[in-house]
Amino acid sequence: MRDNKLKDFARELALGIAQGLKEAQAAYQASEKAGYPQTGSWKPNARKRAQRPDVRLWVIEHLRPRDAQAQEVIEATKEQTCRRLTEILMLRPHPSSAKFADCVSAALGLARINGWTQEDRAVPLFPNAPIDIRLVKPDSDAS
């Protein structure tokens, strides 16, 4: 009996967390819905119950399918976005038309989505340009 109550508590806790509630608030709601008595110390007991290792494992088990579904949605959305940006690029508008800017934006967006940009790295604008290094001798008169 107690194990079933804990599993119900873990399921309700996972639902509360998935809805964006803070962990303590989700624990309070889960405690109510699982049927634990609301005595004078039910809130601290609900928080302690949420911290139990077995309850945490059950919460993870309940949240895992939602994470997988969310990842599938993200991948599908990314794929649809890449497909649409590629369609825009394939239009090959004339540079003088107003749609040329859309084509450039599509190329930049596609590069960002696929990680082709190097925004986080220092890349010289002209990698083949000569580098001018001058040695500056300190003035001995200045001291």
Protein Blocks (a to p, Z undefined) as FASTA:
>chain_A
ZZmmmmmmmmmmmmmmmnopafklmmmmmmmmnopacdfklmmmmmmmmmpmklmmmmmm
mmmmmmmmmmmmmmmmmmmmmmmmmmmmmnopafkbmklmmmmmmmmmmmmmnopacklb
ccdfblmbccddddddddfklZZ
